[in-house]
């Protein structure tokens, strides 16, 4: 479900060639940045040594982390020095949980050849997360080429999406678990591990079903390896995409449905199998979008977010475990929304997740190195004067402060003529109000009257 944005290379190095002079300059800049990070965070960084523990958030042993984000190909750990420092200061102010994959999305091949390791990119990302005081999360995806039937060696890594999204062969499940264990030992302060990503490589084209038996074998092998390193490690799966169809498509319709459509029955079958046959789990993790597979927003963009509540409640009932959403999307690709509409719909999505009992949700951070960055959390650190807060980060950070895991939600009075047009979520201290219309309104909420601009997101203190 994650947005590739047309980029097929997912290593820690940006795609494209550079001149020798530019390469040397880049290497020098990276070296200086790495030295700065090493001074900011405890532990050393090397290709195959141990990185050691670092400063992490107070929630690093909790299963409920609240609202955070995932780093992608280009993130706040690299770029202009002043911009990186500015972004670090922004993120340090609150310490939202941050996720990083072990290969791809900013991290190079961690084991290019059997027993030969290169953790330099992963070290850089983990140390950056540590330097902000946040709780780090590691997603154990993806797998080195040689575990998938490809060539060994760093120079031979195939960074195409097709290769990256290939699962390890069953003969290499233990090799992948051993890699996961080595990573867990390398970062002993990291306790939260997500096994694989969206069942990548586990779809059986011939039978048109998910190979949930294969994924569950991989999951159980990794689970055992992580728990052997430290029983306190927290492990979650299955990271299924909770895809849905509109009412016109009944091919894989299920009983888990609403005005927003119905969840693919094959996904529910996969979840039930994993849930029954897993060796254990500390939390359940999934991802998904409010819109359908054909990008329908039913019956509209805001009402479609109610899917998150319905699916969350179903998952919690099935598993009895804390629920995470590793990714969640409310805007179809190329929708062309304004930032105001994007943030307002995202706020409605967060409300729906919270109402469904979600305890951790990670925003898939968009990436762009220059120009405007729709939906980004901060201005790109790869440009001068970058690293500055954008509206989406302000929303997620405020939501995380106002509605942490365990918040008791309360009811508020909303004027009858406003009820169809506003979304409201409230605790004893805070009220979040969203105008879902593309025009201004006069709202009456919680005993107060106030004007709201089109798609305005407003916070009230009680």
C-alpha positions as CSV (number, residue, x, y, z in Angstrom):
1,X,0.0,0.0,0.0
2,X,2.9,2.3,0.6
3,X,3.4,5.0,-2.1
4,X,6.4,4.4,-4.3
5,X,6.0,7.7,-6.1
6,X,7.7,6.3,-9.2
7,X,11.0,5.5,-7.5
8,X,12.2,2.0,-8.1
9,X,15.5,2.2,-6.2
10,X,15.0,1.7,-2.5
11,X,18.5,1.5,-1.1
12,X,20.0,4.1,1.3
13,X,21.7,5.7,-1.6
14,X,19.7,8.0,-3.9
15,X,19.3,6.7,-7.5
16,X,21.3,8.0,-10.3
17,X,25.0,8.4,-11.1
18,X,27.2,11.2,-10.0
19,X,30.6,12.5,-11.1
20,X,33.7,11.5,-9.2
21,X,34.1,15.0,-7.8
22,X,30.5,15.2,-6.6
23,X,30.7,11.7,-5.2
24,X,33.7,12.6,-3.1
25,X,32.0,15.7,-1.8
26,X,28.9,13.7,-0.9
27,X,31.0,11.2,0.9
28,X,32.7,13.9,2.9
29,X,29.3,15.4,3.8
30,X,27.9,12.1,4.8
31,X,31.0,11.4,6.9
32,X,30.6,14.7,8.7
33,X,26.9,14.1,9.3
34,X,27.6,10.6,10.6
35,X,30.2,12.0,13.0
36,X,27.7,14.6,14.3
37,X,25.1,11.8,14.8
38,X,27.6,9.7,16.7
39,X,28.3,12.6,19.0
40,X,24.6,13.1,19.5
41,X,23.8,9.5,20.2
42,X,25.5,6.9,22.3
43,X,26.9,3.7,20.6
44,X,29.2,3.2,17.7
45,X,28.4,2.7,14.0
46,X,30.2,0.3,11.7
47,X,29.5,-2.2,9.0
48,X,29.4,-5.3,11.1
49,X,30.1,-4.2,14.7
50,X,27.5,-3.6,17.4
51,X,25.8,-0.2,17.4
52,X,24.9,-0.4,21.1
53,X,22.0,1.2,23.0
54,X,21.0,4.8,22.7
55,X,18.6,7.3,24.2
56,X,15.0,6.3,23.5
57,X,11.5,7.4,24.5
58,X,9.9,6.4,27.8
59,X,7.5,4.2,26.0
60,X,10.1,1.8,24.6
61,X,8.7,-1.2,26.5
62,X,5.0,-0.5,26.0
63,X,2.9,-2.1,23.3
64,X,0.9,1.1,22.9
65,X,3.1,3.8,21.3
66,X,0.5,6.3,20.1
67,X,0.7,8.3,16.9
68,X,4.0,8.5,14.9
69,X,5.5,8.0,11.5
70,X,7.7,5.9,9.2
71,X,10.8,7.1,7.6
72,X,11.0,6.5,3.8
73,X,13.7,6.9,1.1
74,X,14.6,10.5,1.8
75,X,14.1,11.7,5.4
76,X,15.3,14.1,8.0
77,X,18.6,12.2,8.8
78,X,20.4,13.6,5.7
79,X,20.8,16.7,3.6
80,X,21.8,20.3,4.5
81,X,23.4,20.3,8.0
82,X,21.3,23.2,9.3
83,X,18.1,21.7,7.9
84,X,18.9,18.3,9.5
85,X,19.5,20.0,12.8
86,X,16.3,22.0,12.5
87,X,14.3,18.8,11.8
88,X,16.0,17.0,14.7
89,X,14.9,19.9,17.0
90,X,11.4,19.7,15.8
91,X,11.1,15.9,16.3
92,X,12.9,16.1,19.7
93,X,10.2,18.4,21.1
94,X,7.8,15.5,21.4
95,X,9.5,12.2,20.4
96,X,6.8,10.6,18.3
97,X,7.5,6.9,17.6
98,X,9.4,6.4,14.4
99,X,9.7,3.3,12.2
100,X,12.4,2.1,9.8
101,X,12.6,-0.9,7.5
102,X,15.8,-2.9,7.5
103,X,16.2,-2.9,3.7
104,X,14.8,-0.3,1.3
105,X,13.1,3.0,2.1
106,X,16.4,4.6,3.1
107,X,18.3,1.5,4.2
108,X,20.8,-0.5,2.1
109,X,21.2,-4.2,1.8
110,X,22.0,-5.3,5.4
111,X,23.5,-8.7,4.4
112,X,24.7,-8.6,0.8
113,X,26.3,-12.0,1.1
114,X,25.8,-14.7,3.7
115,X,27.5,-13.7,6.9
116,X,28.7,-10.3,5.4
117,X,26.9,-7.4,6.9
118,X,26.5,-3.7,6.1
119,X,24.4,-1.8,8.7
120,X,25.8,1.7,7.9
121,X,22.4,3.0,6.6
122,X,20.3,1.3,9.2
123,X,22.8,2.6,11.9
124,X,22.3,6.1,10.6
125,X,18.6,6.0,10.7
126,X,18.4,4.3,14.1
127,X,20.9,6.8,15.6
128,X,18.9,9.7,14.2
129,X,15.7,8.3,15.8
130,X,17.6,7.9,19.1
131,X,18.9,11.5,18.8
132,X,15.3,12.8,18.9
133,X,14.5,10.8,22.0
134,X,11.8,8.8,20.2
135,X,10.8,5.2,20.5
136,X,12.3,3.3,17.5
137,X,10.4,0.6,15.7
138,X,12.0,-1.7,13.2
139,X,10.1,-3.3,10.3
140,X,11.8,-6.6,9.3
141,X,11.5,-6.2,5.6
142,X,12.9,-6.6,3.1
143,X,15.2,-9.6,2.3
144,X,18.7,-9.7,0.7
145,X,18.7,-11.0,-2.9
146,X,20.4,-14.3,-2.1
147,X,17.6,-15.2,0.3
148,X,15.2,-14.8,-2.7
149,X,17.1,-16.8,-5.3
150,X,19.1,-13.8,-6.5
151,X,22.8,-13.0,-6.6
152,X,24.9,-12.3,-3.6
153,X,27.1,-9.2,-3.3
154,X,26.3,-5.6,-2.7
155,X,27.0,-4.6,-6.3
156,X,24.4,-7.1,-7.5
157,X,21.5,-5.9,-5.3
158,X,18.4,-5.5,-7.5
159,X,16.5,-2.4,-6.2
160,X,13.5,-2.7,-8.5
161,X,10.2,-2.8,-6.7
162,X,9.5,-6.3,-8.1
163,X,12.7,-7.6,-6.5
164,X,12.3,-5.7,-3.3
165,X,8.8,-7.1,-2.9
166,X,9.9,-10.7,-3.3
167,X,9.6,-12.9,-0.2
168,X,12.5,-15.1,1.1
169,X,12.4,-18.6,-0.2
170,X,11.3,-21.2,2.5
171,X,14.8,-22.6,2.5
172,X,16.0,-19.2,3.7
173,X,13.3,-18.4,6.4
174,X,15.9,-19.3,9.1
175,X,18.5,-17.1,7.4
176,X,16.1,-14.2,7.5
177,X,15.3,-14.9,11.2
178,X,19.0,-15.1,12.0
179,X,19.4,-11.6,10.3
180,X,16.5,-10.3,12.4
181,X,18.2,-11.7,15.6
182,X,21.5,-10.0,14.7
183,X,19.7,-6.7,14.2
184,X,17.9,-7.2,17.6
185,X,21.3,-7.8,19.2
186,X,22.8,-4.8,17.4
187,X,20.2,-2.4,18.7
188,X,19.3,-3.8,22.2
189,X,17.3,-0.7,23.0
190,X,14.9,-1.4,20.1
191,X,12.1,-3.6,21.4
192,X,9.4,-3.2,18.8
193,X,9.6,-5.4,15.7
194,X,7.1,-5.8,12.9
195,X,7.6,-8.9,10.8
196,X,7.6,-8.3,7.1
197,X,5.4,-5.9,5.2
198,X,2.0,-6.4,3.5
199,X,2.6,-10.1,2.8
200,X,5.0,-9.0,0.0
201,X,5.7,-11.9,-2.2
202,X,3.1,-14.2,-0.6
203,X,0.3,-13.9,-3.1
204,X,-0.4,-17.1,-5.0
205,X,-1.3,-16.0,-8.5
206,X,-2.4,-19.4,-9.6
207,X,-4.9,-19.9,-6.8
208,X,-5.7,-16.2,-6.4
209,X,-5.2,-16.3,-2.6
210,X,-2.6,-15.3,0.0
211,X,0.0,-17.9,0.9
212,X,-0.8,-17.3,4.6
213,X,0.7,-20.7,5.5
214,X,4.1,-19.6,4.1
215,X,4.0,-16.2,5.8
216,X,3.0,-17.7,9.1
217,X,6.0,-20.1,8.9
218,X,8.3,-17.1,8.3
219,X,6.6,-15.2,11.1
220,X,7.0,-18.0,13.6
221,X,10.6,-18.5,12.7
222,X,11.4,-14.8,13.2
223,X,9.3,-14.7,16.4
224,X,11.3,-17.5,18.0
225,X,14.6,-15.8,17.0
226,X,13.7,-12.4,18.4
227,X,12.4,-13.9,21.7
228,X,15.6,-15.9,22.0
229,X,17.6,-12.7,21.9
230,X,15.4,-11.0,24.5
231,X,12.1,-12.2,25.9
232,X,11.2,-8.6,26.3
233,X,11.3,-8.0,22.5
234,X,7.8,-7.1,21.3
235,X,6.8,-8.7,18.0
236,X,3.9,-8.1,15.8
237,X,2.3,-9.2,12.5
238,X,0.9,-9.9,10.1
239,X,1.0,-6.5,8.4
240,X,-1.8,-7.3,6.0
241,X,-3.3,-4.7,3.7
242,X,-7.0,-4.5,4.7
243,X,-8.2,-3.9,1.1
244,X,-11.9,-3.3,0.3
245,X,-14.2,-3.3,-2.7
246,X,-17.1,-1.2,-3.6
247,X,-20.7,-2.7,-3.6
248,X,-20.5,-3.2,-7.4
249,X,-17.8,-5.8,-7.0
250,X,-18.9,-8.9,-5.1
251,X,-16.1,-11.2,-6.2
252,X,-14.4,-11.3,-2.8
253,X,-17.1,-9.6,-0.7
254,X,-17.1,-10.4,3.1
255,X,-19.4,-9.8,6.1
256,X,-17.0,-7.0,7.2
257,X,-18.7,-4.2,5.4
258,X,-20.3,-0.8,5.6
259,X,-21.2,2.2,3.4
260,X,-17.4,2.3,2.6
261,X,-17.5,-1.1,0.9
262,X,-16.5,-4.6,2.1
263,X,-13.1,-6.0,3.1
264,X,-11.6,-8.6,0.8
265,X,-12.6,-12.0,2.2
266,X,-9.1,-13.4,1.2
267,X,-7.5,-10.9,3.5
268,X,-9.8,-12.0,6.4
269,X,-9.0,-15.6,5.7
270,X,-5.3,-14.8,5.9
271,X,-5.7,-13.0,9.1
272,X,-7.7,-15.7,10.8
273,X,-5.1,-18.4,9.8
274,X,-2.2,-16.3,11.1
275,X,-4.1,-15.5,14.3
276,X,-4.8,-19.2,14.9
277,X,-1.4,-20.6,14.0
278,X,1.0,-17.9,15.2
279,X,3.4,-18.9,18.1
280,X,2.7,-15.7,19.8
281,X,2.3,-11.9,19.2
282,X,2.6,-8.8,21.4
283,X,0.5,-6.7,19.1
284,X,-1.4,-7.0,15.8
285,X,-0.3,-4.8,12.9
286,X,-2.1,-4.1,9.6
287,X,-2.4,-1.3,7.0
288,X,-4.9,0.0,4.6
289,X,-6.8,2.8,3.1
290,X,-10.2,4.3,3.6
291,X,-10.8,4.1,-0.2
292,X,-11.4,1.0,-2.2
293,X,-9.1,-0.9,-4.5
294,X,-10.4,1.2,-7.3
295,X,-9.9,4.4,-5.4
296,X,-13.5,5.0,-4.6
297,X,-14.3,7.1,-1.5
298,X,-17.6,5.8,-0.3
299,X,-19.9,7.5,0.3
300,X,-17.5,10.5,0.5
301,X,-13.9,11.1,1.7
302,X,-14.9,11.8,5.3
303,X,-17.5,9.1,5.7
304,X,-15.1,6.6,4.1
305,X,-12.8,6.9,7.1
306,X,-15.4,5.0,9.1
307,X,-13.8,1.9,7.6
308,X,-10.9,2.4,10.0
309,X,-13.2,2.1,13.0
310,X,-15.1,-1.0,11.7
311,X,-11.9,-2.8,10.7
312,X,-10.1,-1.9,14.0
313,X,-13.0,-3.2,16.1
314,X,-13.1,-6.5,14.1
315,X,-9.3,-7.0,14.4
316,X,-9.4,-6.4,18.2
317,X,-12.3,-8.7,18.6
318,X,-10.6,-11.5,16.6
319,X,-7.2,-11.2,18.3
320,X,-7.6,-9.7,21.7
321,X,-4.3,-7.9,21.2
322,X,-3.2,-4.2,21.0
323,X,-3.8,-2.9,17.5
324,X,-1.3,-1.1,15.3
325,X,-1.8,0.4,11.9
326,X,1.6,0.6,10.2
327,X,0.2,2.7,7.3
328,X,-3.2,4.4,6.7
329,X,-4.3,6.4,3.8
330,X,-7.2,8.7,3.2
331,X,-6.3,10.3,-0.2
332,X,-6.1,8.3,-3.5
333,X,-3.1,8.9,-5.7
334,X,-3.2,12.0,-7.8
335,X,-6.4,13.3,-6.1
336,X,-5.1,16.8,-6.4
337,X,-6.5,17.9,-3.0
338,X,-5.5,21.1,-1.3
339,X,-3.4,20.8,1.8
340,X,-6.4,22.0,3.9
341,X,-8.6,19.2,2.5
342,X,-5.7,16.7,3.0
343,X,-5.1,17.6,6.6
344,X,-8.9,17.7,7.4
345,X,-9.5,14.2,6.0
346,X,-6.4,12.9,7.7
347,X,-7.8,14.3,11.0
348,X,-11.0,12.4,10.3
349,X,-9.0,9.3,9.7
350,X,-7.1,9.6,13.0
351,X,-10.4,10.1,14.8
352,X,-11.8,6.9,13.2
353,X,-8.7,4.9,14.2
354,X,-8.8,6.2,17.7
355,X,-12.5,5.3,18.0
356,X,-11.7,1.8,16.9
357,X,-9.3,1.3,19.7
358,X,-6.0,1.7,17.7
359,X,-3.1,2.1,20.1
360,X,-0.3,2.8,17.6
361,X,-0.6,4.4,14.1
362,X,2.4,5.3,11.9
363,X,2.0,7.9,9.2
364,X,3.8,6.8,6.0
365,X,6.0,9.9,5.5
366,X,5.9,11.2,1.9
367,X,9.3,12.0,0.4
368,X,10.5,14.8,-1.8
369,X,13.9,16.4,-2.0
370,X,12.8,19.7,-3.6
371,X,9.8,21.9,-4.3
372,X,6.5,21.6,-2.6
373,X,5.8,18.3,-0.7
374,X,2.1,17.5,-0.5
375,X,1.3,15.7,2.8
376,X,4.9,15.9,4.1
377,X,5.6,16.3,7.8
378,X,8.5,18.8,7.4
379,X,10.1,20.7,4.5
380,X,12.8,18.6,2.8
381,X,16.1,18.7,4.6
382,X,17.8,18.1,1.3
383,X,17.2,21.8,0.6
384,X,18.5,24.9,2.4
385,X,16.1,26.3,5.0
386,X,14.4,22.8,5.2
387,X,13.4,20.8,8.3
388,X,10.5,23.2,9.1
389,X,7.2,21.9,10.4
390,X,4.3,21.5,8.0
391,X,0.6,21.3,8.8
392,X,0.5,17.4,8.7
393,X,3.2,17.1,11.4
394,X,1.4,19.8,13.5
395,X,-1.8,17.7,13.3
396,X,-0.2,14.4,14.2
397,X,1.8,15.8,17.0
398,X,-1.1,17.6,18.5
399,X,-3.3,14.6,18.1
400,X,-0.7,12.5,19.9
401,X,-0.6,14.9,22.8
402,X,-4.3,15.2,23.1
403,X,-5.3,11.6,22.6
404,X,-2.6,9.2,23.8
405,X,-3.4,5.5,24.1
406,X,-5.9,4.8,26.9
407,X,-7.7,8.2,26.4
408,X,-11.3,8.1,27.6
409,X,-13.4,9.8,24.9
410,X,-16.4,11.8,26.0
411,X,-19.5,13.1,24.2
412,X,-20.0,16.7,23.2
413,X,-23.0,18.7,22.2
414,X,-23.1,19.6,18.5
415,X,-25.9,21.7,17.0
416,X,-28.3,19.6,15.0
417,X,-27.7,21.4,11.8
418,X,-23.9,21.0,12.2
419,X,-23.9,17.3,12.8
420,X,-23.8,16.3,9.2
421,X,-20.9,18.7,8.4
422,X,-18.5,18.4,11.3
423,X,-16.4,15.6,12.8
424,X,-15.7,15.8,16.5
425,X,-13.5,13.8,19.0
426,X,-13.2,14.8,22.6
427,X,-11.6,13.9,25.9
428,X,-12.1,15.6,29.2
429,X,-9.5,18.2,28.2
430,X,-9.4,18.5,24.4
431,X,-11.9,18.7,21.6
432,X,-11.0,18.3,17.9
433,X,-13.4,19.7,15.4
434,X,-13.2,19.3,11.6
435,X,-15.3,21.1,9.0
436,X,-15.9,18.5,6.2
437,X,-17.2,21.1,3.8
438,X,-15.4,23.1,1.1
439,X,-17.1,26.2,2.4
440,X,-17.1,28.2,5.6
441,X,-19.7,27.5,8.3
442,X,-20.8,28.8,11.7
443,X,-20.4,25.9,14.1
444,X,-21.8,25.3,17.6
445,X,-19.8,22.7,19.4
446,X,-19.5,22.0,23.1
447,X,-21.5,25.0,24.1
448,X,-19.4,27.4,22.0
449,X,-20.2,29.1,18.7
450,X,-17.5,30.0,16.2
451,X,-16.9,30.4,12.5
452,X,-14.9,27.7,10.6
453,X,-13.2,28.1,7.3
454,X,-13.5,25.5,4.6
455,X,-11.9,22.2,5.7
456,X,-10.7,23.9,8.9
457,X,-9.3,21.8,11.7
458,X,-9.8,23.4,15.1
459,X,-8.7,22.5,18.6
460,X,-10.8,23.5,21.7
461,X,-9.6,23.3,25.3
462,X,-12.2,22.3,27.8
